[in-house]
Amino acid sequence: MLSLDVLGPGGPYRSRRQETIGDLAGKPVATLSLAPSLYVTRAIKALRRAPELPVDARIAAFAQAARAFATQSIAGLTAQEYQHTVSAVTGIPITVVREATDDIARAAERIHGSVENARPAGAVGSWRDPRARDGAAVWTRRGTVFAVHAAGNHPAVHQGWLDALALGYRVAVRPSRREPFTPHRLVTALREAGFGDDGIVLLPTDHTVADDILRHADFGMVYGGADVMDKYAGDPRILPQGPGRSKILITAETDWKPVVDTIVESISSGGGVGCVNATGVLVEGDPAPVAAAIAERLAELPSLPATDERAVLPVQPVGLARRWDGYLRRRAAGTKAWLGGDGIVDDLGDGSAVLRPAVHQLDSPFAEQLGMELGFPCAWVAPWDRDAGIRPLRDTLVLTAVTTDENLIDELVAEPTIANVYVGDHPTPWMEHGLPHDGYLAEFLMRTKTIRR
């Protein structure tokens, strides 16, 4: 049994209140200490008192932490043991966890370029810059302490808050109780690399204490569904990160057959559990041939335990998998099922089950199912026409537009609720370090002010 302690400003803290984390078959794997409200309050106050690490020291610490996170033993676990534990507990395929480990390490190694890309071209990084003598815009923080309620659906989400630490914020991370292993390992590596116990803390809590972390911080980021988006929509201090609802649009003048591989990769890459996985495919013309081709390819994916090297689909406890299946059946009523109509649960016989892909065809680009995002490869294929315009494409994290219509591309790029536009044969999960995911986090955390020396 692993023991995951609170990582506070005074070092590791093992609280009296602990929660047991089990694997997919229900076998206990770890105990997670939960921080009480008073401890959270004191921890945030300690972050405020902590001195700011100089920028060069921060960048060096990130490089050291990246190497340790990806290759070394941390808190008693080798990198391989950590990856196996995450896969066994969450059901995310082991190869996906391994790729996420490398992605997090690369993000940390390249953190300086990432935050520099976000800085306005006309701003300098310090009042000491010689250009400030005659007056210059200086990029500076809007606060001191940043808090994040992290998601547990994919290890790579923990790249999302690294920029805050690189920008000089002191950071408090509340891990998901579903998957606390990645943030525990990452925060430990960062503390040991130079950020120290008072530069970054890990505060696991229950739901009754969770909001205390956000309330005492200057700014925060929260992951969750539509309910979370609604809860924090009116709070200017909180940046909610909701469902991606990523989509693919294929217009009539393009041939969809050469991009079937890209569509399938967009839907199923990484187990289909990410916000960048495509859940909607809109086709100008008859969507049936596209849906049939997608379903044929997705049906070939094997059902294997998550820790198998060949696994590509997510695994969940069989009871939870059946609840997902029932939910999908209710929401898909009245649609044409090309795949998954007979169920998505493939029982592995050990208390766990693979969540098989599903493909359904809709009658309208405005069908409510296009707004659904589930924790496995599930695609909704719908017709689209020029009269519908960009309305069905709004509220999209990544849109792959397979089109040659430059006027349409202009509209898509200009639409404020579409975060990223990939034109042509590019899968929606494509990302590059240094480019914005849902905008740069620095856009939220930083500001410019005029300085003249």
N, C-alpha and C positions, 0 to 999 in steps of 0.2 A: 504494500500500500504506500503510495506517495503521499506526502504531506505538503500541500501548497499553502504557505503562510501569507498573511497580509505583508506587503513590503512597504513599511512606513518610514517616516523620517528618522526613527530611532533604530532602524534595522528590521529584520523579520519579526513578525508578531503572530503568535499562535493564540487565537481567541478561544474562549470557552464554547462559543457557538460555531459549530462546523457542519458542513454538508458533505455527504458521501456522493461521489461521482462514479457511476458504473459504466461498463462497456455495453455494447449492443445486446448482449445476452443477459445483462443484469448483474454481472460479476463486479464487485467493488474494485475500483482501480485507484482512487485517490480520495483524500479528504481535503476540503477547501475551507479555510478559515474565513469567517464573515466579520467584517469590521462593524462595530456598533457606531451609533450616531456621534457620540462624544469623541470617539477616536477620529472619525472623519473630519470633524470640525477642527480638532487640534492639528491634524495632518495638513490641511489646507493652510492654516495659519503658519505652520512651519515652512511650507513652500513659499509663502510671501516673504518670509524673513531670509530665505536662502540667497546667497550672492549669485549674480549672473556669471556663468562661465564665459570667458572670452570666446569670440567666434572661432579663432584658430583652434582652441582647445576643444570646442564642440565638434568641429569637423574631424579632428583626430580621434576623438572618442567614438564618433559614429563608425569610422573605419575599423577601429579595434573591435567594437561591439558586433559589427557585421561578420567579421571573421569568426568570432566566438560563437555567435548564434548559429551559423551554418555548419561549423565543423567541430566544435569543442564540447566537452562535458560541461554542463551548467546545471547547478542545483541537483547534482547526482545523476543526471541523464545525459547520455551521449546524444548526438544529433539523430542517430538512427533510432534509438529508444524513444526519443521525443516524437519522432514522426510516426512510429508504429503506435504509440499511445494515442495520438490525435486521431489516427485512422480507426483504431479499434473502438474509440469512444464515440466519435461523430458519424462514422460510416462514410466519410469522404475517402475516395480511393487513395491508396498509399502513394501512388505516383503524383497525384494532385497535391498532396501534402508536401511531397519532396520538392516539386516545382515551386510551391508557395514559399518554402524555406529559402530557396535560391532567390526568388523575387524580392523577399523582404531584405535579404542581405545586400542585393544589388541596390535597392532603394536607399539603404543606409550608406553604402559606399559612395553613391552619387548624390547625396543629399545637398551638397553645396550648389551643384548645378541646378537642382530642382528649385531651390529657393531663389537663386539668382534669376532664373527664367521668369519667376513671378514678379520680380521687382520692376516697377516702371522704368522704362529706358532713360527717362530724364532725371531719375532720382539717384542720389548717392547713398551709400550705406552707413555713413557716420558723419557727425558734425565736424570731425577732424579732417575730413577730406578737403584738400586744398581748394576745390571748387566752391566750397561753402564760404570762402572769404568774400566773394562778391555777391553771395546769395545763391542758394541752391535748395532744391527739394530734398529732404532727408527722409528716408524710409524708416519708420519707427513703430514699435509695438503699441497697440491700443490698450494693453493690459499686462498683467504679470502671470496669472495662473489660468491654465487651460485644462478643462476636464473633458473626458470622452467616455461615453457609455458605449463600449465596443460591441460589435456583433460577433456571433459565434458560428455563422454559416460557412465561413471560409477563412483559413489562416491569413490570407493575403490582405484582408481588410486592415490589418495592423500597419500597413504602409501608410494608411490614411492620416495618422496623427503625428508621424515622425517630423513633418515640416514644422509643427508648432515648437517642438523641442529644439530644432535647428535654429529657429528664429529667436531663441532666447527665453521663451516661455518656460515656466516650471509646469510640469504636466502631472495630472492625476488620472489614472486609467482605472475605470471600473470594468473588469472583464465579464464576459458572458459566463454564466455558471454552466452552460453547456460545454464550452471549450475554453477553460482558463489557462491551458497549458502553454499556448503560444504567447500571450501577453506576459505570463509569469517568466517564461524563458527570455523574452525580449527585454523586459524591464530589468531583469537581473543582469543581463549582459551589458545594458547601457549604464547601469549603476556601477558595475565593476570596471567599466572602461573609462570612467571619469566623471559622470554626471552626479554620482554620489547618492546617498540616501535622501538628501533634501532637495534634489533636483528633479526627481521623478519618483512617483509612488504608485503602487498597485493596491487598489481598495475594493476587494470583493465585498458586495453587500447583498442583502435581500432587497425586495422592491420597496419596502417601507423606508429604507435609508437611502436608496439610490438618488433621490432628488436632492438630498443634502449636499451631495458632491457638486451638483450643478449650481445650487443656490449660493454656495460659498466661493465658487470660482468666478473669475471675471467673464470668461467665455466658455462655451461648451459645444460639443458635437455629439449627437445622439443618433444611433441607428435603430430602425424599426419599420413597422408597417404603416398603413394609412392612419391608424389610431395615434401613433407617435407623431406623425407629421401634423395631424390636427392639434394635438396637445401643445406642441411647441411653436406652431406657425406664427403666433402673435408675440413671441419673445425675441427681441432683437439680439439678445446675448447668445441664443442657442441656434446652431446650424443643424437642422434635422436632415438625416440621410435616409430617404425612404426607398420604396421599391424602384428598381431601374426601369422596368417595362420597356426593355430594349426591343427594337423592331428592325425588320428588313422590308424595304419597298422595292418592287420590281415593276418597272414601267413597260409598256407594250412594245416599244421599239427595241428592247434588248432581249437577248436570248437567255432564258433562265437555266437551260440545261448545263452550260459550263460552270454555273455557280452553285450547283447542288451540294458539292463538297463544302463550300463555304457556308451555306445555309445550315447543313448538318453540324458542322463545327461550331457555328454560332449558338445552336440550340443545346448541344451536348458537351461542349468543351468544359473541362473541369468538373464533370459530373452534373452539369446543368444547374448548379446551386447558386450561381453568382448573379449579381445585379446586372452584369454586362451580358449575360446569356440572353439570346433572343427568345421572346415568348410570343411575338406577333409577326406574321409574315403576310404582307399585303401585296396583292397581285393585280395589275391592270389587265383585265381579261378574265379568262376562266381559271379559277384557283385550283380546280380539281387535279389536273396533271401535276402541278407543283406539290400539292399535299400528298398525292400518291407516291411521288418520287422520294419525298422526305421520309414518309412512313416506311417505305421499303428499306431505306438505308438504316434508319434508327432501329428497325426490328432486328437487324443483324448484330447489334451490340450484345455482348455476353453478360449473363448474370453470374457474378462471382463475389465472394467475400471481399470486403473493402481492403483488407490487408494483402490480398493477392496482387502480385505484380501486374497481372493482366486486367485488373478491375478498371472499369470506366464509368460505372453507374453508382449512385449513392445507395447506401444501405441504412435501414432504420429498424428499431425493434418492431416485431411483426404487428403488434397491436397498433402502434402509431402508423405504420404503413397502411394498415386496413382503414384507419380513419382518414388518411389522405385519399385513399381510393374512394371511399364513400363521399367525401367532399367533392372530388372531381366528378363523380357520376351525377351528383345533384346539379353542379354548375354547368355540366355539359349536356344536360337534358335538352333534346330538340335539335342538337347539332349532329353532323355526320362524323362518326368516328372512323378515321383511317387506321388508327393504331391506339390500343389501350381500351377499346370499347368493352372488352371482356375482362378488364381488370388490369391493374398495373403492379400487383403484388406477386413477387416470386419468392415464396417461402424457402429459406435456406436450410430449415430444419434444426437450427440451433437457437431459436428464439429471435432471429433476425430475418429480414426480407429485403430483397433488392427492389427498388422502385424503378419499374420499367418505363420507357418513354411513352408519351401519348401525343397523338396528332389529331386535331379536330378541325373540321371545316365549318366556317360561319357563313351566314347569308348577307351580312352587312359589315362595312368597315366601322360602323358605330356600335357594334355589339359589345356589351359590357365585358365579355370574357377577354377582350383584348387588353384589359387593364389588370388581368390576373397575373400573379407571379408565384409559382410554386417551387418547392425545394427539390425538384428533379426535372429532367428534360420534358417539357410540356409546351407544345406549340399550337397556336390558333391561327389558321390560315383563312384569310378573308379576301373578298373582292375589293378593288379600289378603282375609282375613276376620277377624272379631273374635276367633276362637280363636287366630289367629297373634299378635294383639296388637301390642305395640310391639317385639317381639324382632327382626323383620326391618328395623326402622327405626333400630336402634342404630348407633353409630359413623358418624354422619352430620354433616358440617359444616353444611349447610343443608338443611332439610326444609320444602318447601312443602306444607301440609296443606289440601287443598280439602275442607273439612268444616264442618258446623255443630254437631258433637258436642262440647259443651264439656267433658264428662268426658274424652273422648279428648285434647282439647287440653291439659287439665290434666296428663295422663300424659306427653304429649310434652314439655311445658315442664319438667316435673320430671325427665325422664330425663337423667342426667349426661353421657351420651355423644352427645347431640344438641346441637350448639353453638348453632344458631340455628333458630328456628321462625317461618315466615311463614304466616299463616292466611289462606286465600283466594287470590285471583287475583293472585299476586305471583311473578315469575320468581326462580329461585334465585340468579342472578348479581347481584341488586339489593344494593347496598351504599351506605352513607351515611357520610361522614367524621365521626368522633367517636363512632361506634357500634362495639362490639367485633366483630372478625372471628372469631377463635377465642379468645374472651375478650380482655381488654385485655392487651397486653404488660406494662403497668405492674403488673398483678397478680402477675407473675412477678419483676419487677425491684425492686419497692419494698416497704416495710414501714412500719408506724406505730410510733412510740415515744412515751411520755409525757414531756413536758418541762414543768417548772415553773420560773419565773424568780423 
